[in-house]
């Protein structure tokens, strides 16, 4: 995929995921952690990760395994983070990336007294070509090796998850 087409795909993924997360906040008051990968053939998966109970470092390696197994050329990742010094704030981060470029945005999460999301306040968008240097943008940059035990473990987790994963053909949307 050429650079212009790749950047267009990332922009589309970022916009779609941003709108999807806004609708989840509006309709359900929730923001799940999720990953969506797109293959060269423009097949796409969307995987809600909230039920994946792995240490964050292991979860990140599992995500890389899933993207590699799917032969993803691009992905978009949504996650919640707690940030700040003194007064902490909850932030939704969305990152669309391929091996060479990323688009990332952050939104301050506002919740009501019952914990439901009531608003997302845009904190800005940024992009760049140094994917290996930014959290959430490095899943396809560089090489990662998996031990035989990890291949078996991650393969089984991914196989077990697939009935709950949404698969779609981006070509059908054109």
N, C-alpha and C positions, 0 to 999 in steps of 0.2 A: 504494500500500500504506500503510495507516495506521500510526501510530507503534508501537502495541502489536504489530501483526503483524510489522512490520519488526524490532523488537527480539527477537521470538520467533524469527524466521528467523535473525538473527545468533547468538542463543544456541544454536540447533540446529546451525548451521554450525560454530561454535566447538567445541561438544562433539564433533561428528562428526570434525572434523579432529584434535582432541586425541587421541581414541581411535585414529584411524587412525595417527597418528604413533607412539603408544605401541606399537601392534601392529607397525609397521615396525621399530621398535627391537628389540622382543622377537623377532620372527620372522626378520629379516634383518640386524640390526645396522647399518642405514643410515637416513639421514634426508635425503631429497631436498628441494631447494627446489621449491615448487609454488604454483600459483594455481588457485583454483576460483571461477568466476563463476556467478551465478544471474540469469536473466532474469525479467521480469515474469510470463511464462507458466510460471515455475518449472522451465524447462529449465536444466540445469546442465552445466558442463564442468569437468574436472579435468585440468590440464596440468602435467606434470613439467618443470621448467625447467632441470635440471642440464645438459642438452645445449645450451642456448642460450648461445652464446659471444658475449656483448656486454658492453661496459663497463657497470658497475652503473647509471650514469645513463641510458644508452641502453636498458638492459634495463627500467628502471622506466618509461620512456616507452613502450616496446613493450608492457609489461603494460597500461598505460592504453589503448593502441590496441586491444588484444585485448578488454578489458572494454567499451570503447565499441563496437567492431564487434559484439560479442555482445549489446549493449544491456543490460548487466548492471545490476541494481538493488542488488546486494550481492555481496560476495566474501569469501573467506577465503584468507589467504596464509601459507605456512610457509617459514621461512628460518633459516639458521644464522648466528650472529654471534660474533665474538671480542670479549670485553669485559674491562675491568679495568685497574687501574694496578698496576704491579709484577707480581703474579701474574695471568696472563691465564686466562680461563675461556671455554669454548665454551658457547654458549647457543642453544637452540631457541626461536624466537619464533613464535607463531601469532596472527594478527590477523584478526578477522572485522569487516567494516565495510560501511556504506553511505555515502551522502553526508553524513549527519548524526550518526551514532553509531558507536562502535567498542567491541569487547571484545578485549582483548589478554592473552596469558599468556606466561610465560617458564619454561623448564626448563633447569637445568644439565645438560649432556651429559657422561656418564661413559663413557669408552672403555677397552677392554682394551689390552694391549700390541700387538695386531695392528691396532688402529684401529677395531674393531667397537664399536658402541654397546652398552653393557651395562645402562645405567640412565639414567632421566630424573628429576631431582630438581626438584619443583615449586618455583618461586621466586615464585609469586603471579600473580594475575589482577587486571586493572584495566579500567575502562570509562569512557567519557565522550562528550561531544558536541562536542569540539573536534578533529574528525578532521584538519583541515589542519595541526595542530601536532605530530603524532606519526608517527614513522617507520612505514611500512607501513599506516597507516590513511587516507592521503590520496588513494589511487588514484581515488576517485570524487568527491572534493571539488574545487571550483573548476573552472575551464575550462582546457583544454590545447588548443593548436592544433598541427596537423601540417602540415609543408610538403608539397608535392606529392611530392617525392622520398621523404620519410618514409612517406607513405601507400603508395607503391609498394613500398618496401622492407619495411615492417612487414606490409603485406598479403600479400606473397609469403612471408615467414617464417611467418605465421599459417596460410596455405593449406598450405604444406609440412608444418607440424606436425600438422595436423588428423587424419591417419591414426593418429597415436599418442596423440591426446587422447581421454579418456573422456567421452562425452556420456550424460547420463541425464535422466529425467523425474522430478522430485521429486513430482509429482502421483501417479505410480504407486506411491509408497511409502506413501501414506495408507491 
